[in-house]
Amino acid sequence: MFRIGHSPDPDDAFMFHALTTGAIDTQQRKYVHELHDIEQLNSYALEGMFEVSAVSIHSYPMIADRYQLMNCGASMGEGYGPILVSRSELTHDEAKTRTIAVPGLGTSAYLALRIAWGDVDVHVVPFDKILPAVARGEYDLGLIIHEGQITWANEGLHLILDLGAWWLDWTGLPLPLGGNVVRRDLGDDICLRVTSDVKRSIQHSLNNPDSALEFAKLWGRGIDDDTNKEFVGMYVNERTLDYGEDGREAVRRFLREGQNIGVVESSLDVSTIEFMGVD
């Protein structure tokens, strides 16, 4: 039995829909799903808790000895990504002096923020609590991930910075956010078979979007059908089936920039990162 840890949000639910519901043949391989906040999944990966897990790309160097990145399951921002929002209009210089609510220090959103703005004052808040907390004035700014990247305007907030757009403008690359990993101690043969199952699950949802979207909406915290479809489409697409050469380079560049500022574990030579299941 293989345990899969992933986030309780629409894009992960869409990705794993076929595995969750048994819609594809996985032979004798049985999968059990456990849902946790991404920062909790990063922590569990340090312990090797799950055979398969969604993790933040930011956290991968700390678990690279135990896990290998799959070439499928990526969440990449194609000129969009986590956003900074505020109750009032602020210049970037003003915003950099304020306290920012972030979804976790191990998240890729936090790493992107640090690469963009350097050392800023942050406070960790569960991802789904950040928007309402900023709207109430508890924090000056919030770093928003998941479907809040679409729904933030409903709270009457102001967009300060889209980190995915900033990263693309700076590097010409997509912004790597989340990835799927498989535990190395399963052995290469099993790792490849499990990776293939995950890829076929993603492909099944892309081929049968109506049922997968209906399932995904259960994890959207009350979002409507259009918002659900838009958000899932942002992060589950052809890039999710295969990072592509530029996507793999984006992962290496992202982590290298994090190492350069001392935020990412430096012991891993990021140029050596391999992706399980590359054709």
Secondary structure in CASP SS format (residue, H / E / C, confidence):
PFRMAT SS
TARGET T0000
AUTHOR 0000-0000-0000
METHOD secondary structure of the structure
MODEL  1
M C 1.00
F E 1.00
R E 1.00
I E 1.00
G E 1.00
H E 1.00
S C 1.00
P C 1.00
D C 1.00
P H 1.00
D H 1.00
D H 1.00
A H 1.00
F H 1.00
M H 1.00
F C 1.00
H H 1.00
A H 1.00
L H 1.00
T H 1.00
T H 1.00
G C 1.00
A C 1.00
I C 1.00
D C 1.00
T C 1.00
Q C 1.00
Q C 1.00
R C 1.00
K C 1.00
Y E 1.00
V E 1.00
H E 1.00
E E 1.00
L E 1.00
H C 1.00
D C 1.00
I H 1.00
E H 1.00
Q H 1.00
L H 1.00
N H 1.00
S H 1.00
Y H 1.00
A H 1.00
L H 1.00
E H 1.00
G C 1.00
M C 1.00
F C 1.00
E C 1.00
V E 1.00
S E 1.00
A E 1.00
V E 1.00
S E 1.00
I H 1.00
H H 1.00
S H 1.00
Y H 1.00
P H 1.00
M H 1.00
I H 1.00
A C 1.00
D C 1.00
R C 1.00
Y E 1.00
Q E 1.00
L E 1.00
M E 1.00
N C 1.00
C C 1.00
G C 1.00
A C 1.00
S E 1.00
M E 1.00
G E 1.00
E C 1.00
G C 1.00
Y C 1.00
G C 1.00
P C 1.00
I E 1.00
L E 1.00
V E 1.00
S E 1.00
R C 1.00
S C 1.00
E C 1.00
L C 1.00
T C 1.00
H H 1.00
D H 1.00
E H 1.00
A H 1.00
K C 1.00
T C 1.00
R C 1.00
T C 1.00
I E 1.00
A E 1.00
V E 1.00
P C 1.00
G C 1.00
L C 1.00
G C 1.00
T C 1.00
S H 1.00
A H 1.00
Y H 1.00
L H 1.00
A H 1.00
L H 1.00
R H 1.00
I H 1.00
A H 1.00
W H 1.00
G C 1.00
D C 1.00
V C 1.00
D C 1.00
V E 1.00
H E 1.00
V E 1.00
V C 1.00
P C 1.00
F H 1.00
D H 1.00
K H 1.00
I H 1.00
L H 1.00
P H 1.00
A H 1.00
V H 1.00
A H 1.00
R C 1.00
G C 1.00
E C 1.00
Y C 1.00
D C 1.00
L E 1.00
G E 1.00
L E 1.00
I E 1.00
I C 1.00
H C 1.00
E C 1.00
G H 1.00
Q H 1.00
I H 1.00
T H 1.00
W H 1.00
A H 1.00
N H 1.00
E H 1.00
G C 1.00
L C 1.00
H E 1.00
L E 1.00
I E 1.00
L E 1.00
D E 1.00
L H 1.00
G H 1.00
A H 1.00
W H 1.00
W H 1.00
L H 1.00
D H 1.00
W H 1.00
T H 1.00
G C 1.00
L C 1.00
P C 1.00
L E 1.00
P E 1.00
L E 1.00
G E 1.00
G E 1.00
N E 1.00
V E 1.00
V E 1.00
R E 1.00
R H 1.00
D H 1.00
L H 1.00
G C 1.00
D H 1.00
D H 1.00
I H 1.00
C H 1.00
L H 1.00
R H 1.00
V H 1.00
T H 1.00
S H 1.00
D H 1.00
V H 1.00
K H 1.00
R H 1.00
S H 1.00
I H 1.00
Q H 1.00
H H 1.00
S H 1.00
L H 1.00
N H 1.00
N C 1.00
P H 1.00
D H 1.00
S H 1.00
A H 1.00
L H 1.00
E H 1.00
F H 1.00
A H 1.00
K H 1.00
L C 1.00
W C 1.00
G C 1.00
R C 1.00
G C 1.00
I C 1.00
D C 1.00
D H 1.00
D H 1.00
T H 1.00
N H 1.00
K H 1.00
E H 1.00
F H 1.00
V H 1.00
G H 1.00
M H 1.00
Y H 1.00
V C 1.00
N C 1.00
E H 1.00
R H 1.00
T H 1.00
L H 1.00
D C 1.00
Y C 1.00
G H 1.00
E H 1.00
D H 1.00
G H 1.00
R H 1.00
E H 1.00
A H 1.00
V H 1.00
R H 1.00
R H 1.00
F H 1.00
L H 1.00
R H 1.00
E H 1.00
G H 1.00
Q H 1.00
N H 1.00
I C 1.00
G C 1.00
V C 1.00
V C 1.00
E C 1.00
S C 1.00
S C 1.00
L C 1.00
D C 1.00
V H 1.00
S H 1.00
T H 1.00
I C 1.00
E C 1.00
F E 1.00
M E 1.00
G C 1.00
V C 1.00
D C 1.00
END
